[in-house]
Amino acid sequence: MGTRLAGKVVVVTGATQGIGKGIAYMCAGEGAKVIISGRNGRNEKDGLQVAQNIKEEYITDALFIKADVSSEEACKRLIEKTVDHFGRIDGLVNNAGVFPRGSMLETTEELFDTVFDVNIKGAFFCTKYAIASMLRTGGGSIVQIGSTNGYKGQKDLAAYSCSKGAMLTLNRHVAANYAEEGIRSNWITVGWVASEGEIELHERMGVTEAQLHEQAKVEIPSGRMQTAEDMAYGVIYLLSDESTQVTGTELGITGGHRV
Ligand SMILES: NC(=O)c1ccc[n+]([C@@H]2O[C@H](COP(=O)([O-])OP(=O)(O)OC[C@H]3O[C@@H](n4cnc5c(N)ncnc54)[C@H](OP(=O)(O)O)[C@@H]3O)[C@@H](O)[C@H]2O)c1
């Protein structure tokens, strides 16, 4: 077990599965007390199970807090419960996200709202309440889990791409305005990860997990899909005291995909 995040209290939204779950595990492996958050995964026990496994495996404190980040009230409660339990929050990873497909012409108001409510409204209000707490305790670090689609976006991800573009602005806004108070914000450009959500989406489109990896091998210059662990290495650096002078950056972990 490492110590790069020893004693830090870290909230990971959308940690019941996929990239967030991997990030939560690896942060715990570096000594962080981790808050697993989400609506509770596919089978109503995922979040509790992740927290339990982390506690057993890493002998660090871990807590599942159920929160649907698509409302300001839920984001507020998530941060408040964290502070009630652990006394502070040092790190926030805005990872919860949804990525239903839809081109500009296919995007309904309902689809747009679903995507924006989670991907940017959730990230914005979790950031708001985390900053409010970090101001009281002397600072902290926020990591925005972004996407190559945040820069322009593929045709069938219109609302998603725009929501990630807004997250990119959120990152720069926080970095520019809270460095004096010791609060940092950095963005990770995720390449392509075979998370549970990504696999399910492709299965619905008739693409198997094996075919997904084959397709990625051709498209990604490094020759493979990235993993949740690849993302977690970047997150750990950005949450740790190794990066106290790093804010407002955009760290690509893409294997060269869409650079
Ligand atoms: N996979 C990729 O290739 C890829 C590429 C670029 C960017 N990303 C980004 O990486 C992040 C994680 O994606 P993933 O691939 O790991 O997806 P995933 O497997 O579908 O996991 C998404 C997570 O978000 C949570 N979530 C969804 N709606 C939520 C809500 N309303 N409130 C709270 N939590 C919610 C889910 O938990 P519950 O179901 O328990 O709520 C789940 O834990 C997203 O922000 C995504 O945009 C992924």
Ligand as a Chemical Component Dictionary entry (heavy atoms), coordinates in Angstrom:
data_LIG
# 
_chem_comp.id                   LIG 
_chem_comp.type                 NON-POLYMER 
_chem_comp.pdbx_formal_charge   0 
_chem_comp.three_letter_code    LIG 
# 
loop_
_chem_comp_atom.comp_id 
_chem_comp_atom.atom_id 
_chem_comp_atom.alt_atom_id 
_chem_comp_atom.type_symbol 
_chem_comp_atom.charge 
_chem_comp_atom.model_Cartn_x 
_chem_comp_atom.model_Cartn_y 
_chem_comp_atom.model_Cartn_z 
_chem_comp_atom.pdbx_ordinal 
LIG N1  N1  N 0  -15.548 4.947  -20.952 1  
LIG C1  C1  C 0  -14.991 5.817  -21.776 2  
LIG O1  O1  O 0  -14.426 5.461  -22.816 3  
LIG C2  C2  C 0  -15.023 7.287  -21.441 4  
LIG C3  C3  C 0  -14.438 8.169  -22.359 5  
LIG C4  C4  C 0  -14.414 9.517  -22.064 6  
LIG C5  C5  C 0  -14.943 9.966  -20.877 7  
LIG N2  N2  N 1  -15.517 9.102  -20.005 8  
LIG C6  C6  C 0  -16.089 9.642  -18.774 9  
LIG O2  O2  O 0  -15.702 8.871  -17.658 10 
LIG C7  C7  C 0  -16.715 8.958  -16.650 11 
LIG C8  C8  C 0  -17.070 7.564  -16.171 12 
LIG O3  O3  O 0  -17.602 6.827  -17.249 13 
LIG P1  P1  P 0  -17.584 5.232  -17.326 14 
LIG O4  O4  O 0  -17.151 4.894  -18.699 15 
LIG O5  O5  O -1 -16.903 4.640  -16.170 16 
LIG O6  O6  O 0  -19.158 4.948  -17.256 17 
LIG P2  P2  P 0  -20.061 3.891  -16.454 18 
LIG O7  O7  O 0  -19.411 2.562  -16.406 19 
LIG O8  O8  O 0  -21.407 3.991  -17.063 20 
LIG O9  O9  O 0  -20.094 4.513  -14.992 21 
LIG C9  C9  C 0  -20.751 5.728  -14.773 22 
LIG C10 C10 C 0  -20.869 5.999  -13.291 23 
LIG O10 O10 O 0  -21.615 7.221  -13.148 24 
LIG C11 C11 C 0  -22.636 7.026  -12.201 25 
LIG N3  N3  N 0  -23.804 7.866  -12.475 26 
LIG C12 C12 C 0  -24.568 7.912  -13.591 27 
LIG N4  N4  N 0  -25.586 8.775  -13.425 28 
LIG C13 C13 C 0  -25.452 9.282  -12.164 29 
LIG C14 C14 C 0  -26.191 10.215 -11.402 30 
LIG N5  N5  N 0  -27.297 10.802 -11.892 31 
LIG N6  N6  N 0  -25.764 10.510 -10.149 32 
LIG C15 C15 C 0  -24.667 9.897  -9.641  33 
LIG N7  N7  N 0  -23.929 9.009  -10.308 34 
LIG C16 C16 C 0  -24.324 8.702  -11.562 35 
LIG C17 C17 C 0  -22.982 5.533  -12.255 36 
LIG O11 O11 O 0  -23.412 5.083  -11.002 37 
LIG P3  P3  P 0  -24.937 4.721  -10.625 38 
LIG O12 O12 O 0  -25.498 3.935  -11.751 39 
LIG O13 O13 O 0  -24.777 3.990  -9.336  40 
LIG O14 O14 O 0  -25.590 6.045  -10.423 41 
LIG C18 C18 C 0  -21.609 4.916  -12.543 42 
LIG O15 O15 O 0  -20.941 4.634  -11.328 43 
LIG C19 C19 C 0  -17.875 9.721  -17.271 44 
LIG O16 O16 O 0  -17.845 11.064 -16.853 45 
LIG C20 C20 C 0  -17.603 9.620  -18.756 46 
LIG O17 O17 O 0  -18.146 10.699 -19.479 47 
LIG C21 C21 C 0  -15.577 7.771  -20.262 48 
# 
loop_
_chem_comp_bond.comp_id 
_chem_comp_bond.atom_id_1 
_chem_comp_bond.atom_id_2 
_chem_comp_bond.value_order 
_chem_comp_bond.pdbx_ordinal 
LIG N1  C1  SING 1  
LIG C1  O1  DOUB 2  
LIG C1  C2  SING 3  
LIG C2  C3  SING 4  
LIG C2  C21 DOUB 5  
LIG C3  C4  DOUB 6  
LIG C4  C5  SING 7  
LIG C5  N2  DOUB 8  
LIG N2  C6  SING 9  
LIG N2  C21 SING 10 
LIG C6  O2  SING 11 
LIG C6  C20 SING 12 
LIG O2  C7  SING 13 
LIG C7  C8  SING 14 
LIG C7  C19 SING 15 
LIG C8  O3  SING 16 
LIG O3  P1  SING 17 
LIG P1  O4  DOUB 18 
LIG P1  O5  SING 19 
LIG P1  O6  SING 20 
LIG O6  P2  SING 21 
LIG P2  O7  DOUB 22 
LIG P2  O8  SING 23 
LIG P2  O9  SING 24 
LIG O9  C9  SING 25 
LIG C9  C10 SING 26 
LIG C10 O10 SING 27 
LIG C10 C18 SING 28 
LIG O10 C11 SING 29 
LIG C11 N3  SING 30 
LIG C11 C17 SING 31 
LIG N3  C12 SING 32 
LIG N3  C16 SING 33 
LIG C12 N4  DOUB 34 
LIG N4  C13 SING 35 
LIG C13 C14 SING 36 
LIG C13 C16 DOUB 37 
LIG C14 N5  SING 38 
LIG C14 N6  DOUB 39 
LIG N6  C15 SING 40 
LIG C15 N7  DOUB 41 
LIG N7  C16 SING 42 
LIG C17 O11 SING 43 
LIG C17 C18 SING 44 
LIG O11 P3  SING 45 
LIG P3  O12 DOUB 46 
LIG P3  O13 SING 47 
LIG P3  O14 SING 48 
LIG C18 O15 SING 49 
LIG C19 O16 SING 50 
LIG C19 C20 SING 51 
LIG C20 O17 SING 52 
# 
